[in-house]
Amino acid sequence: MPVLDHIALIDPVSHLSALAAGPATPGDLKAARAQMGFSLAWHIILACLGVGLPLLTLTAEWIGLRTGNPSYQLLARHWARAMGVLFAVGAVSGTILSFEMGLLWPGLMGRYGQVIGLPFAMEGIAFFIEAIFLGIYLYAWDRLPPRTHLLTGVPIVVAGIASAFFVVCANAWMNQPRGFTMRGGKVVDVDPLAAMLNPASPPQTVHMILAAMMVAGFLTTGVYAVALLRGRNDSYHRAGFFIPFVFAAVITPFQLVVGDWAARFLAEFQPTKLAAVEGVFTTSDHVPLTLAGIAQDGKLHYGLEVPNGLSLLVGYSPSTVVQGLDKVPPSEHPPVTITHLAFDTMVGLGMFLLFLGAWMLLAWWRTRRAGDGDVLARRATRPFLVLCSLSGVAAVVAMEAGWTVTEEGRQPWVVWGLMNVRDAVNPAPGLMVGLWLVLAVYAAMTAATVYVLRRLARERPVPLAPQEEDVTTYPVV
C-alpha cells in the first residue's frame, strides 16, 4: 500500500520559503507530530493486512485445490473480497501520509528528498504492481483455470512485502543516514542505493515484515475465534481459525529472535536510543534489566530489576559496559518513560502471543500421544479461544508500541544526529486545523470500513455444501 510515494509532488520553492521563515512554534510542532503519528498508526494496520492477508488467502486457495474441500475455497474468496476493500482504503490513507510528508515536514524533504527518493519511488512501483494483480485476482476468479488463478496472486504477495521493505528502508535511513555528503550546508554526492541499504535497513525491515504477518494472522484468528466461541464449529470456521493462527504462531518465535537482533543493533549504532529503551542513565557495567518503571530524577522508579540482565543481553557478560544517557547532552535525551514502557509493552505482548503458540503445540502433542482429545477439549477449548480472540488486538498494540519505540527513541532527531525535528516542521500557522480535519476524515473512513467489512462478514461468496461441513479435523486445544 502507498505510504510515502508522492515525493515528486512536493514543491521545492515552498520548502525554501518555509526554511527561511524559521522554526515552528511548539504548538505547531505538537500538532504536526500528532497528525503524522495518528495517520501512521491508523494506516499501518491496513499496511500490515496488505502484507499478510494475501499470503493467507493464497494458502487457503492452495489447500482447497489440493484437498478439494470447499471450505478453503470459500475462505479464499471471502478473504479476497476483504483484501480488496482494505487495499482501497489503505490507498487513501497512504496517499494522505504521502502529502503529509511534504506539508508537515518541508525542512526534511527539502534538504534530503533527493537522498531518500529511491525507496519511495520503488514503493510506488510495488504498489502499482499490487493493484494491477489484485484486480486480476479478484476479477478472474471464475474466468481462469484454478491453478492459473492461484499464480496471479503470487505477485500480490511479493509486491506487498516489497512495498513494506522499501518504506521501512526510508525510515531506517532516518536512523542511520548514509549515501550523501554535506558540503557548504548542501547535500551533494548522493548515492541513493547506499542511502536505502543503510545499516539499519536489515533489522528494521525484517522486524517490520514479520510484525505485519503476525498482525494479519492474529487479527484474522481473533475474528474466527469469536465465531467459534459463538458455536459456529463447522469446517469453514475451524479452517478460518487454524490457518491464520498456525501462520502467525510459527512466525512469533522468529520475530523474538529478530527483535533481539534489532536491540543489539541499537547497542552498536544507536546506544542513546538503547539507553532510553532500557532506562539507563549512567554508563556502567553490571547494568540490570528493568521491567516497567517510570523515569524520574535520572532514574527508573517502581520497576522490577533483573540483576546484570541488560549487560548479559548486550554482551553475554555481566561486565559488559552499557552506554547511558550521560554521554549526550540533556537536550538530546529521548523521552525515556514512554520509550521504555512502549518497549516493555511490545515484548510482553510478544511473549503472550508466543505462549498461545506453545499452548497450541502442547495440546496438539498431547492429543496425538494420549488420544485424550475429548478430555482436552472439555477442559481447555473455551479458555484458549477466549485468549485467541484477544490475540489480534494484542498483535496490533505490540506493533504500534514497536513503532513508538522507533520514533520516540530517535527524538529529538528527525534525521539521527543531523536534523532536529523542530527544524523540519512547517512553520506556517494552521497545523492544528489540519489535525482536526484529518481526525474527522479518518473517523469517517473507520466507520465506512467497519460497516463494509461487517456486511461482508454476514455474507458467504458461495454456498457451503452441508455434507462438507465437518470433513476436516484439527488438533483440539
C-alpha positions in Angstrom: 0.0 0.0 0.0 1.3 3.5 -0.7 2.8 5.3 2.3 5.2 7.9 1.0 5.2 7.6 -2.7 4.4 11.2 -3.9 7.6 13.0 -3.3 7.6 14.4 -6.8 4.5 16.4 -5.9 6.5 18.4 -3.3 7.3 22.0 -4.3 11.0 22.8 -3.5 10.2 26.5 -3.6 7.8 26.1 -0.8 10.5 24.2 1.1 13.0 27.0 0.8 10.4 29.7 1.9 9.4 27.5 4.8 13.0 27.1 5.9 13.6 30.9 5.6 10.7 31.6 7.8 12.4 29.9 10.8 11.4 27.2 13.2 7.8 26.4 14.0 6.2 27.3 17.3 5.9 24.5 19.9 2.2 24.3 19.3 2.7 23.8 15.6 5.3 21.1 16.2 2.9 19.2 18.6 0.1 19.4 16.0 2.3 18.2 13.2 3.6 15.3 15.3 0.1 14.4 16.4 -1.2 14.4 12.9 1.6 12.4 11.4 1.6 9.9 14.3 -2.1 9.3 14.2 -2.1 9.0 10.4 0.7 6.5 10.5 -0.8 4.5 13.4 -4.1 4.2 11.5 -2.6 3.3 8.2 0.0 0.8 9.4 -2.7 -1.6 10.5 -4.1 -1.7 6.9 -0.5 -1.9 5.6 0.1 -5.0 7.8 -3.0 -6.6 6.4 -1.8 -5.8 2.9 1.4 -7.7 3.6 -0.1 -10.8 5.4 -3.6 -11.2 4.2 -2.7 -12.1 0.5 -0.4 -14.9 1.7 -3.2 -16.2 3.9 -5.6 -16.1 1.0 -3.3 -17.9 -1.3 -2.7 -20.5 1.3 -6.4 -21.2 1.7 -6.9 -21.4 -2.0 -3.9 -23.7 -2.5 -5.1 -26.1 0.3 -8.6 -26.0 -1.3 -7.2 -27.0 -4.7 -5.2 -29.9 -3.1 -7.8 -31.3 -0.8 -11.0 -30.5 -2.8 -12.5 -29.2 0.5 -14.9 -26.3 -0.5 -14.3 -24.6 2.9 -10.9 -23.5 1.9 -12.1 -22.1 -1.4 -14.8 -20.3 0.4 -12.3 -18.8 2.8 -10.1 -17.7 0.0 -13.0 -16.0 -1.8 -14.1 -14.3 1.4 -10.7 -13.1 2.4 -10.0 -11.9 -1.2 -13.1 -9.6 -1.0 -12.0 -8.2 2.3 -8.5 -7.8 0.9 -9.9 -5.6 -2.0 -11.8 -3.4 0.5 -8.8 -2.9 2.7 -6.5 -2.2 -0.2 -8.8 0.6 -1.4 -9.0 2.2 2.0 -5.2 1.8 2.5 -4.6 3.5 -0.8 -6.5 6.6 0.5 -4.8 6.7 3.9 -1.4 6.1 2.3 -1.9 9.0 -0.1 -2.8 11.2 2.9 0.5 10.2 4.5 2.4 11.0 1.3 1.1 14.5 1.2 1.7 15.0 5.0 5.4 14.4 4.4 5.6 17.5 2.2 3.1 19.6 4.0 4.2 19.0 7.6 7.9 18.3 7.2 9.2 20.6 4.4 12.6 21.0 6.1 13.2 17.3 5.9 12.0 16.7 2.4 13.6 20.0 1.0 17.0 19.0 2.2 17.0 15.2 2.0 14.3 14.3 -0.5 16.8 13.5 -3.2 18.6 11.2 -0.9 15.6 9.1 0.2 13.7 9.3 -3.1 14.7 5.9 -4.4 12.8 3.7 -1.8 9.7 5.9 -2.2 9.8 5.5 -5.9 10.3 1.7 -5.7 7.5 1.5 -3.2 5.3 3.3 -5.7 6.1 0.7 -8.4 5.4 -2.1 -6.0 2.1 -0.5 -5.1 1.0 -0.3 -8.8 2.0 -4.0 -9.4 0.0 -5.0 -6.3 -3.0 -3.0 -7.5 -2.9 -4.5 -11.1 -2.6 -8.1 -10.0 -5.2 -7.6 -7.2 -7.7 -6.5 -9.9 -6.8 -9.6 -12.0 -7.1 -11.9 -9.0 -10.5 -10.6 -8.0 -12.0 -10.4 -11.5 -10.6 -13.6 -12.9 -11.7 -16.0 -10.2 -14.1 -17.9 -12.4 -12.5 -16.9 -15.7 -9.1 -18.6 -15.4 -8.2 -22.2 -14.7 -7.8 -22.7 -10.9 -4.0 -23.1 -10.8 -3.5 -20.2 -13.2 -5.7 -18.1 -11.0 -3.7 -19.1 -7.9 -0.5 -17.9 -9.7 -2.0 -14.5 -10.4 -2.0 -13.9 -6.6 1.7 -14.5 -6.2 2.7 -11.0 -7.4 0.3 -9.5 -4.9 2.2 -11.3 -2.1 5.6 -10.3 -3.5 4.6 -6.7 -4.1 3.1 -6.3 -0.7 6.3 -7.5 1.0 8.4 -5.3 -1.3 6.3 -2.3 -0.5 6.8 -2.7 3.2 10.6 -3.3 2.6 11.1 -0.1 0.6 9.1 2.1 3.0 10.9 0.8 6.1 14.3 1.3 4.3 13.4 5.0 4.2 12.6 5.1 7.9 15.8 3.1 8.6 17.8 5.9 6.8 16.4 8.4 9.3 18.0 6.3 12.0 21.3 5.7 10.1 21.7 8.4 7.4 24.1 7.4 4.6 24.6 8.0 0.9 25.4 11.7 0.7 27.9 14.3 1.6 27.3 17.7 3.3 29.3 20.5 1.7 28.6 24.1 2.4 25.4 23.2 4.1 24.1 21.5 0.9 23.6 17.8 0.1 26.0 16.6 -2.6 27.4 13.3 -4.0 24.1 11.5 -3.4 24.2 7.7 -3.6 20.5 6.6 -3.4 21.3 2.9 -3.2 23.7 3.4 -0.3 21.1 5.5 1.4 18.4 2.9 1.0 20.6 0.0 2.1 21.9 1.6 5.3 23.0 -0.4 8.4 19.5 -0.1 10.0 17.7 -1.5 7.0 18.2 -5.3 7.6 17.0 -5.4 11.2 14.2 -2.9 10.7 12.8 -4.3 7.5 12.8 -7.9 8.7 11.3 -6.9 12.0 8.5 -5.0 10.4 7.6 -7.6 7.7 7.4 -10.3 10.4 5.3 -8.0 12.5 3.0 -7.3 9.6 2.4 -11.0 9.1 1.8 -11.6 12.8 -0.8 -8.7 12.8 -2.6 -10.1 9.8 -2.5 -13.7 11.2 -3.6 -12.9 14.7 -6.3 -10.4 13.6 -7.9 -13.0 11.4 -7.5 -15.6 14.1 -9.4 -13.3 16.5 -12.4 -13.0 14.2 -12.8 -16.7 13.8 -12.1 -17.4 17.5 -15.1 -15.2 18.3 -17.2 -17.2 15.8 -16.1 -20.5 17.3 -17.0 -19.2 20.8 -20.5 -18.4 19.4 -20.9 -22.0 18.4 -20.1 -21.9 14.7 -18.0 -25.0 14.9 -18.1 -26.1 11.3 -15.3 -26.8 8.8 -15.4 -23.3 7.4 -14.8 -21.5 10.7 -12.3 -24.0 12.0 -10.2 -23.6 8.9 -10.6 -19.8 9.2 -9.2 -20.1 12.7 -6.4 -22.6 12.3 -4.8 -21.3 9.0 -4.0 -17.8 10.3 -3.3 -19.0 13.8 -0.7 -21.5 12.8 0.7 -19.0 10.3 1.2 -16.3 13.0 2.2 -18.7 15.7 5.1 -20.1 13.6 6.4 -16.6 12.9 6.3 -15.4 16.5 9.5 -17.2 17.8 11.4 -16.0 14.8 10.2 -12.4 15.5 11.6 -12.6 19.0 15.0 -13.6 17.6 14.8 -10.7 15.1 13.8 -8.4 17.9 17.0 -9.4 19.8 19.0 -8.7 16.7 17.4 -5.2 16.4 18.3 -4.5 20.1 21.9 -5.5 19.5 22.0 -3.2 16.5 20.9 -0.3 18.8 23.7 -1.2 21.2 26.2 -0.7 18.4 24.8 2.0 16.3 22.3 3.9 18.4 23.4 3.5 22.1 21.4 6.6 23.1 18.2 5.0 21.9 19.0 1.8 23.7 19.7 3.8 26.9 16.2 5.3 26.5 14.6 2.0 25.8 16.1 0.4 28.9 16.1 3.5 31.1 19.9 3.6 31.6 21.0 7.0 32.7 24.6 6.2 33.7 27.2 4.4 31.7 28.5 1.4 33.6 28.8 -2.4 33.7 26.7 -4.9 35.6 23.6 -3.0 34.4 20.3 -4.5 35.4 17.4 -5.2 33.1 14.4 -3.1 34.4 10.9 -4.2 33.7 8.3 -1.4 33.7 9.2 1.7 35.8 8.9 5.5 35.4 11.8 7.8 34.8 12.2 10.5 37.5 15.3 12.4 38.6 17.6 10.5 36.4 16.5 7.0 37.5 13.8 4.5 36.8 11.4 4.1 39.7 8.8 1.4 40.5 10.4 -1.1 38.1 11.4 -4.7 38.7 15.2 -5.2 38.3 16.9 -8.3 37.0 20.5 -8.1 38.2 23.1 -7.8 35.4 20.3 -8.6 32.9 21.0 -5.8 30.4 24.7 -6.4 30.4 24.2 -10.1 29.8 21.8 -9.4 26.9 24.0 -6.9 25.2 27.4 -8.6 25.6 26.7 -12.0 27.2 28.7 -11.0 30.2 27.9 -9.1 33.4 30.9 -6.9 32.9 29.6 -5.6 29.5 29.6 -1.8 29.6 26.3 -0.3 28.5 26.3 3.4 27.5 23.9 5.6 29.3 22.2 8.9 28.6 25.0 10.7 30.5 27.1 10.5 27.3 24.9 13.0 25.4 23.5 16.5 26.4 20.1 16.5 28.2 18.7 18.3 25.2 19.3 15.2 23.1 17.7 12.8 25.5 14.7 10.9 24.1 11.5 10.7 26.3 12.6 7.8 28.5 9.3 6.8 30.2 7.2 6.4 27.0 10.0 4.8 25.1 10.8 2.3 27.9 7.1 1.4 28.6 6.4 1.0 24.9 9.2 -1.4 24.6 8.1 -3.4 27.6 4.6 -3.5 26.2 5.8 -4.8 22.8 8.0 -7.5 24.5 5.3 -8.5 27.0 2.6 -8.9 24.3 5.1 -10.8 22.1 5.6 -13.3 24.9 1.8 -13.6 25.3 1.5 -14.5 21.6 4.4 -16.9 22.0 2.5 -18.5 24.9 -0.5 -19.1 22.7 1.6 -20.9 20.1 3.2 -23.0 22.8 -0.2 -23.9 24.2 -1.4 -25.0 20.8 1.7 -27.1 20.2 1.4 -28.8 23.6 -2.3 -29.5 23.1 -1.6 -31.0 19.6 1.2 -33.2 21.0 -0.9 -34.4 24.0 -3.8 -35.2 21.7 -1.6 -37.3 19.4 0.3 -39.0 22.3 -2.6 -39.7 24.7 -5.6 -39.8 22.5 -7.4 -37.7 25.0 -8.8 -35.1 22.7 -12.3 -35.1 24.2 -11.0 -34.6 27.7 -8.6 -31.8 26.5 -11.4 -30.2 24.5 -13.7 -30.1 27.6 -11.0 -28.6 29.8 -9.2 -26.1 27.6 -11.0 -25.2 24.4 -13.0 -22.2 25.6 -10.2 -20.5 27.6 -7.9 -21.0 24.7 -10.4 -19.5 22.3 -11.0 -16.6 24.6 -7.3 -15.7 24.7 -7.1 -16.2 20.9 -10.0 -13.7 20.5 -7.7 -11.2 22.1 -4.6 -12.1 20.1 -5.4 -9.7 17.2 -5.7 -6.7 19.5 -2.5 -7.8 21.3 -0.6 -8.1 18.0 -1.7 -4.6 16.8 -0.8 -3.0 20.2 2.6 -4.7 20.1 3.2 -3.4 16.6 2.1 0.1 17.5 4.3 0.0 20.6 7.3 -1.0 18.5 6.8 1.9 16.2 6.5 4.2 19.2 9.9 2.9 20.3 11.4 3.5 16.9 10.1 7.1 16.6 10.2 8.3 20.2 13.6 6.7 20.7 15.0 8.8 17.9 13.9 12.1 19.3 14.8 14.9 19.2 16.2 14.0 15.8 14.2 13.5 12.6 17.5 12.5 10.9 19.7 11.0 13.5 22.4 13.4 14.6 21.8 15.8 11.6 18.4 17.4 11.8 16.2 18.3 14.7 12.5 17.6 14.4 11.9 21.3 15.2 13.9 22.3 12.1 12.0 20.0 9.8 8.4 21.1 10.6 6.4 23.5 8.6 6.4 26.9 10.3 3.1 28.1 8.7 0.2 28.6 11.1 -2.9 26.4 11.0 -1.5 23.0 11.5 -3.9 22.4 14.4 -6.8 22.9 12.0 -5.3 20.2 9.7 -5.1 17.9 12.7 -8.8 18.2 13.4 -9.6 17.8 9.7 -7.5 14.6 9.5 -9.2 13.2 12.6 -12.6 13.8 11.0 -11.6 12.1 7.7 -10.2 9.1 9.5 -13.2 8.8 11.7 -15.4 8.6 8.6 -13.1 6.1 6.9 -13.1 3.9 10.0 -16.9 3.9 10.2 -17.2 3.1 6.5 -14.6 0.4 6.6 -16.1 -1.3 9.6 -19.6 -1.1 8.0 -18.4 -2.7 4.8 -16.4 -5.5 6.5 -19.3 -6.3 8.7 -21.6 -6.6 5.7 -19.1 -8.9 4.1 -18.8 -11.0 7.2 -22.6 -11.7 7.1 -22.4 -13.0 3.5 -20.7 -16.1 2.0 -19.5 -15.7 -1.5 -20.6 -19.2 -2.4 -22.8 -21.7 -0.6 -21.1 -24.4 1.5 -22.4 -27.9 0.9 -23.9 -29.4 4.0 -22.0 -32.7 3.6 -18.7 -30.8 3.6 -19.3 -29.1 6.9 -17.2 -31.4 9.1 -14.8 -33.0 6.6 -11.6 -31.6 8.2 -10.3 -32.4 11.6 -7.9 -30.4 13.7 -6.0 -30.8 17.0 -8.2 -29.9 19.9 -6.9 -27.3 22.3 
